[in-house]
Amino acid sequence: MKYVEILSALLTPVIAIVTTYIAIQQYRNERAKTRRELYEKRLEVYQASSKFLNFSWSDNLLSHDVLRELNSAVYESPFLFENDICNFVETIQQKARKKLMLLSRVAQTPLEDSFDLKQEIRDIDRWFDSQRAVIQDKFMPYLNLKTLK
């Protein structure tokens, strides 16, 4: 009889401990899932930016698909990154728009008058090329799985 009383007295704390353990495990699983989803979204922004930089250097004709991906990355970046990456991606977008505008003006300008426009395009291309070398370092704090918050 005493054993039944002791066991029934222990039943409530055991249930509480098991329930707490299950709740902690669920919290950890949800946190890991959220971190994984955040990583995937950040990786998409990185890939769109990197793809654009690689593509823009390889060809003067900017693909609308690549630009669309870059625009999407720019719009999502404030929700995923600190200001440093947001500003970086916005700068890429601004330079892409300027390059498109300059390419359009070159097509409408007589050859002898287009030297300055072509020089600006070359300067933008050089900037794009220089960013290809540093983009991974800029994104690394946000994509490092060991330190992902």
ZALUMPA-784836 format. One record per atom (N, C-alpha, C): x, y, z. Coordinates in steps of 0.001 Angstrom, whole numbers, plus 500000, padded with zeros to 6 digits. Last residue first. Layout:
N
XYZ ...
***
This chain:
149
522703532911463524 521811533228464654 520381533020464261 525526531056462707 524212531539462267 523305531739463467 528023530040463083 527661531231463842 526291531780463479 528166527808461476 528641527696462866 528182528869463712 527390528563458951 526474527750459745 526906527629461207 527654531591457523 528466530635458260 527546529851459206 526246533632456433 526042532298455862 526885531220456543 526952535994457561 525528535657457554 525256534247457054 529694536224457202 529152536249458569 527677535831458648 529807536084454254 530218534979455125 529677535064456559 529301538270452647 528168537452453058 528526536395454108 531862539344452257 530794540193452782 529630539356453336 533245537208451127 533650537711452440 532566538574453072 531915537040448670 531861535912449607 532236536362451019 532566539478447435 531179539181447808 531089538046448831 535080540053446492 534800540302447916 533402539877448363 535264539521443783 536322539017444658 535972539144446142 533172540865442681 533162539398442580 534174538798443542 533915543487442856 533000542967443874 532887541448443825 535459543860440601 536110543950441914 535219543374443015 533477543658438629 534542542654438698 535227542677440064 531988545968439146 531362544646439258 532430543564439418 534009547840438530 533480547764439892 532809546406440112 534285547339435813 535442547121436707 534969547003438156 531736548118434962 532164546727434797 533359546401435692 531927550844435530 530933550019436238 531323548549436135 533924551516433689 534138551738435124 533166550892435957 532639550927431288 533840550160431670 534132550309433163 530658552890431383 530273551470431371 531462550607431790 532266555150431182 531453554929432393 531023553469432502 533216554745428601 534162554767429723 533416554535431036 530913555043427127 531567553727427150 532575553631428297 530498557762427557 529503556793428018 530123555398428130 532736558859426285 532549559050427732 531550558043428303 532256558042423559 533451557618424295 533256557720425818 530226558870421886 529903557855422895 531090557421423751 530665560496419766 530230561126421018 530028560125422154 531269558882417616 532294559813418078 531937560484419406 528802557489417250 530018556806417685 531057557752418271 525844559044418528 526819558828417454 528136558294418027 523581557252420583 524550558332420447 525490558035419277 522019555104421128 521371556245420483 522337557399420188 523634553326422416 522982552868421184 522356554036420411 524244554795424671 525305554527423690 524689554127422357 521807554682426052 522268555971425503 523357555778424460 521773551996426769 520705552529425927 521138553849425271 523994551928428405 523971551104427190 522904551597426222 523068553617430465 524214554014429633 524265553218428337 521008552061431516 520704553384430974 521826553847430047 522483549855432393 521428549695431389 521092551024430721 524094551116434318 524708550486433147 523679550301432034 522155551876436167 522931552908435476 523573552337434223 521287549372437004 520353550279436334 521090551362435552 523660548497438186 523070547747437064 522105548632436284 523950550320440236 524952550307439164 524436549536437948 521734549574441774 521842550924441233 522834550985440071 522407546894442469 521205547184441678 521290548571441030 524706547330444007 524784546504442795 523603546830441883 523510548804446053 524528549434445201 524702548650443908 521896546856447220 521271548020446583 522256548739445659 523872545208448256 522994544681447207 522283545826446482 524990546994450167 525813546376449127 524947545909447956 522847547569451869 523472548650451086 524290548089449925 522448544985452920 521363545693452211 521939546788451321 524870544541454197 524523543729453027 523413544403452230 524710546562456201 525879546438455328 525552545653454064 522337546320457729 522441547361456697 523612547179455745 521697542753458024 521954544079458577 522153545053457410 519107540686456531 520479541111456799 520505542443457526 516423540136456070 517330539014456312 518714539431456803 514948542272455353 514340541364456320 515298540262456758 516417543560453395 516227544228454689 515638543311455769 516342541621451142 517516541784451998 517271542533453318 514173541620449434 514157540711450582 515262541010451586 514842543470447466 513631543682448246 513572542795449487 517184542343446413 517233543677447024 516020543884447931 516202539961445346 517179539913446435 517241541252447170 514614540982443296 513990540222444375 514915540161445589 516643542058441708 515624542935442295 514923542246443465 517966539677440959 518661540689441754 517667541617442435 515962538464439435 516466537790440629 517180538787441549 515786540362437404 514611540083438236 515038539403439539 518327540117436253 517933541378436900 516737541182437825 518065537567435217 519088537812436231 518775539110436974 516005538045433366 515834537052434438 516823537296435570 517121539863431618 516008540306432456 515762539325433599 520628540124431270 519423539314431162 518343539840432103 522466542575429690 522014542068430982 520689541337430808 525050542567427626 523597542447427568 523114541791428852 527726542363428043 527125543691428185 525607543646428131 529024539695429965 528279540133428785 527694541516429044 530452539128432237 530687538280431068 530016538811429804 529605540809434191 530966540962433711 531175540213432398 527074539929434713 527241541295434204 528638541511433652 527475537350435752 526833537522434449 527118538899433867 528661537870438242 529337537016437255 528784537238435856 526694539485439426 528056539996439234 528812539168438193 524495537688439409 524439538932438665 525845539463438395 525446535694441102 525107535367439714 525078536631438867 525623537165443475 526823536589442873 526592536265441392 522919537758443898 523914538825443784 525168538324443078 521799535192444049 521306536145443051 522326537266442825 523250534115446220 523359533510444890 522882534463443806 522425535813448336 523840535709447952 523968535178446524 519709535223448351 520149536602448098 521608536604447652 519823532485448975 519199532921447728 519635534343447361 520940532581451524 521717531985450442 521139532390449087 518809533607452960 520029534402452811 520878533886451660 517073531419452772 516684532707452193 517902533608451984 518602529468454133 518192529255452734 517808530565452063 518813530618456701 520014530349455904 519653530214454424 516137530557457452 516829531841457333 518071531681456473 515757527775457550 514985528580456593 515638529948456370 517532527161459645 517740526561458321 516992527370457256 516356528564461763 517715528893461334 517987528365459934 513920527180461902 513928528609461593 515301529046461111 514855524648462664 514106524808461411 514119526273460968 515978525228465156 516840524722464078 516161524892462723 513630525984466490 514728526939466350 515662526511465214 512211523594466410 511671524784465735 512758525826465515 513930521998468002 513625521628466609 513108522821465822 513849523356470456 515114523203469741 514883522865468270 511103523041471074 511685524372470933 512986524303470131 510976520250471321 510198520927470280 510745522334470020 512622519916473562 512993519312472275 512243519973471123 511105521232475490 512447521718475162 512893521169473809 508820519596475557 508703521005475165 510060521582474759 509941517209476520 509326517240475181 509220518685474680 510710518079479087 511708517568478145 511171517628476714 508207518669480188 509201519729480026 510265519312479013 507110516089480230 506464517142479449 507441518287479183 508856514857482036 508749514358480664 508140515427479756 508303516393484339 509659516338483785 509626515884482334 505590515854484750 506040517237484542 507428517256483897 505671513100485197 504913513618484046 505375515040483726 507127513164487582 507670512475486415 506972512961485146 505391514535489348 506670515140488957 507292514480487721 503195512570489304 503012513955488861 504345514615488511 504349510185490392 503815510224489031 503690511660488497 504972510217493040 506041510484492085 505541510654490653 502565509487494160 503118510807494498 504221511186493513 502314506914493227 501339507913492762 501817509319493093 504465505748494612 504464505799493147 503479506836492618 503566506044497254 504833506662496833 504866506807495313 501205504551497194 501155505963497561 502417506689497090 502246502054496550 501271502677495654 501189504172495944 503809501524498784 504437501661497471 503502502349496477 501941501213500806 502823502364500848 503479502602499498 500800498806500000 500000500000500000 500846501261500000 
***
